Amino acid sequence: MKWLYNKNEINEIADLPQGTFGFIYQTTHVSTGKKYIGKKSLMYNKKKKLTKKELLEYAGKKGRTPTHIRVQKESDWKTYYGSHHLIKEYLKGGFEHELKREIIAIATNKKHLTYLECKHQFALGVLEKSEYLNDNILGKFFDRDFN
């Protein structure tokens, strides 16, 4: 199942608006109607150890020689469905065809992504409504505190 955004299929980063850092998504289990709201970044930073050849480039330069550099890599957003344990169980069982993935908002930076996730989760009442699988917001607000 592909990602849907404004009723269009999203296959590549280029299919998203320019400047997209990540997105807010809704994964729906079609037969039960259960939904999950989350966020996903398109890229992530990875710490890479410098090779001997790369370390030689720093020889003779003033200052401390770095041992690692940060490189940006594309995340697993194309195959991602969500972090909730029920969604993971559906995927393990080979039932990904029963899951619908929709992008509901686009974020331009990390802080904006977190803000939009919270905004949508609170606005949709994911902790109060049984149709949502979300059991917490930001790891601070839990559904067990309201039921």
Contacts in CASP RR format, 6 or more apart in sequence:
PFRMAT RR
TARGET T0000
AUTHOR 0000-0000-0000
METHOD contacts of the structure
MODEL  1
MKWLYNKNEINEIADLPQGTFGFIYQTTHVSTGKKYIGKKSLMYNKKKKL
TKKELLEYAGKKGRTPTHIRVQKESDWKTYYGSHHLIKEYLKGGFEHELK
REIIAIATNKKHLTYLECKHQFALGVLEKSEYLNDNILGKFFDRDFN
1 96 0 8 1.000
1 97 0 8 1.000
1 99 0 8 1.000
1 100 0 8 1.000
1 101 0 8 1.000
2 9 0 8 1.000
2 10 0 8 1.000
2 11 0 8 1.000
2 101 0 8 1.000
3 9 0 8 1.000
3 10 0 8 1.000
3 25 0 8 1.000
3 77 0 8 1.000
3 78 0 8 1.000
3 101 0 8 1.000
3 102 0 8 1.000
3 103 0 8 1.000
4 10 0 8 1.000
4 100 0 8 1.000
4 101 0 8 1.000
4 102 0 8 1.000
4 103 0 8 1.000
5 15 0 8 1.000
5 16 0 8 1.000
5 23 0 8 1.000
5 102 0 8 1.000
5 103 0 8 1.000
5 106 0 8 1.000
8 15 0 8 1.000
9 15 0 8 1.000
10 16 0 8 1.000
10 103 0 8 1.000
11 78 0 8 1.000
13 20 0 8 1.000
13 42 0 8 1.000
13 74 0 8 1.000
16 23 0 8 1.000
16 42 0 8 1.000
16 103 0 8 1.000
16 106 0 8 1.000
17 106 0 8 1.000
19 108 0 8 1.000
20 42 0 8 1.000
20 106 0 8 1.000
20 107 0 8 1.000
20 108 0 8 1.000
21 41 0 8 1.000
21 42 0 8 1.000
21 43 0 8 1.000
21 107 0 8 1.000
21 108 0 8 1.000
21 109 0 8 1.000
21 110 0 8 1.000
21 112 0 8 1.000
21 113 0 8 1.000
22 39 0 8 1.000
22 40 0 8 1.000
22 41 0 8 1.000
22 42 0 8 1.000
22 77 0 8 1.000
22 106 0 8 1.000
22 107 0 8 1.000
22 113 0 8 1.000
23 39 0 8 1.000
23 40 0 8 1.000
23 42 0 8 1.000
23 103 0 8 1.000
23 104 0 8 1.000
23 105 0 8 1.000
23 106 0 8 1.000
23 107 0 8 1.000
23 113 0 8 1.000
24 37 0 8 1.000
24 38 0 8 1.000
24 39 0 8 1.000
24 103 0 8 1.000
24 104 0 8 1.000
24 105 0 8 1.000
24 106 0 8 1.000
24 107 0 8 1.000
24 113 0 8 1.000
24 116 0 8 1.000
24 117 0 8 1.000
24 120 0 8 1.000
25 37 0 8 1.000
25 38 0 8 1.000
25 39 0 8 1.000
25 40 0 8 1.000
25 82 0 8 1.000
25 101 0 8 1.000
25 102 0 8 1.000
25 103 0 8 1.000
25 104 0 8 1.000
26 35 0 8 1.000
26 36 0 8 1.000
26 37 0 8 1.000
26 38 0 8 1.000
26 101 0 8 1.000
26 102 0 8 1.000
26 104 0 8 1.000
27 35 0 8 1.000
27 36 0 8 1.000
27 81 0 8 1.000
27 82 0 8 1.000
27 87 0 8 1.000
27 99 0 8 1.000
27 100 0 8 1.000
27 101 0 8 1.000
27 102 0 8 1.000
28 34 0 8 1.000
28 35 0 8 1.000
28 36 0 8 1.000
28 99 0 8 1.000
28 100 0 8 1.000
28 102 0 8 1.000
29 35 0 8 1.000
29 86 0 8 1.000
29 87 0 8 1.000
29 90 0 8 1.000
29 98 0 8 1.000
29 99 0 8 1.000
30 98 0 8 1.000
30 99 0 8 1.000
30 100 0 8 1.000
31 98 0 8 1.000
33 131 0 8 1.000
34 86 0 8 1.000
34 131 0 8 1.000
34 132 0 8 1.000
34 133 0 8 1.000
35 131 0 8 1.000
35 132 0 8 1.000
35 133 0 8 1.000
36 82 0 8 1.000
36 84 0 8 1.000
36 87 0 8 1.000
36 132 0 8 1.000
36 133 0 8 1.000
36 134 0 8 1.000
37 104 0 8 1.000
37 117 0 8 1.000
37 120 0 8 1.000
37 121 0 8 1.000
37 124 0 8 1.000
37 126 0 8 1.000
37 132 0 8 1.000
37 134 0 8 1.000
38 82 0 8 1.000
38 83 0 8 1.000
38 117 0 8 1.000
38 121 0 8 1.000
38 134 0 8 1.000
39 107 0 8 1.000
39 113 0 8 1.000
39 114 0 8 1.000
39 116 0 8 1.000
39 117 0 8 1.000
40 75 0 8 1.000
40 77 0 8 1.000
40 80 0 8 1.000
40 82 0 8 1.000
41 75 0 8 1.000
41 77 0 8 1.000
41 110 0 8 1.000
41 113 0 8 1.000
42 74 0 8 1.000
42 75 0 8 1.000
42 77 0 8 1.000
43 72 0 8 1.000
43 73 0 8 1.000
43 74 0 8 1.000
43 75 0 8 1.000
44 72 0 8 1.000
44 73 0 8 1.000
44 75 0 8 1.000
45 70 0 8 1.000
45 71 0 8 1.000
45 72 0 8 1.000
45 73 0 8 1.000
46 70 0 8 1.000
46 71 0 8 1.000
46 72 0 8 1.000
46 73 0 8 1.000
47 68 0 8 1.000
47 69 0 8 1.000
47 70 0 8 1.000
48 68 0 8 1.000
48 69 0 8 1.000
48 70 0 8 1.000
48 71 0 8 1.000
49 67 0 8 1.000
49 68 0 8 1.000
50 66 0 8 1.000
50 67 0 8 1.000
50 68 0 8 1.000
50 69 0 8 1.000
54 69 0 8 1.000
55 65 0 8 1.000
55 67 0 8 1.000
58 65 0 8 1.000
58 66 0 8 1.000
59 65 0 8 1.000
81 87 0 8 1.000
81 90 0 8 1.000
81 91 0 8 1.000
81 96 0 8 1.000
81 99 0 8 1.000
81 101 0 8 1.000
82 88 0 8 1.000
84 133 0 8 1.000
84 134 0 8 1.000
86 133 0 8 1.000
87 99 0 8 1.000
87 133 0 8 1.000
90 96 0 8 1.000
90 98 0 8 1.000
90 99 0 8 1.000
91 99 0 8 1.000
104 120 0 8 1.000
105 116 0 8 1.000
105 120 0 8 1.000
107 113 0 8 1.000
107 115 0 8 1.000
107 116 0 8 1.000
114 138 0 8 1.000
118 137 0 8 1.000
118 138 0 8 1.000
121 127 0 8 1.000
121 134 0 8 1.000
121 137 0 8 1.000
122 137 0 8 1.000
124 132 0 8 1.000
125 132 0 8 1.000
126 132 0 8 1.000
126 134 0 8 1.000
126 137 0 8 1.000
127 134 0 8 1.000
127 135 0 8 1.000
127 136 0 8 1.000
127 137 0 8 1.000
127 141 0 8 1.000
127 142 0 8 1.000
127 143 0 8 1.000
127 146 0 8 1.000
128 143 0 8 1.000
128 146 0 8 1.000
134 143 0 8 1.000
135 142 0 8 1.000
135 143 0 8 1.000
135 144 0 8 1.000
136 142 0 8 1.000
136 143 0 8 1.000
END
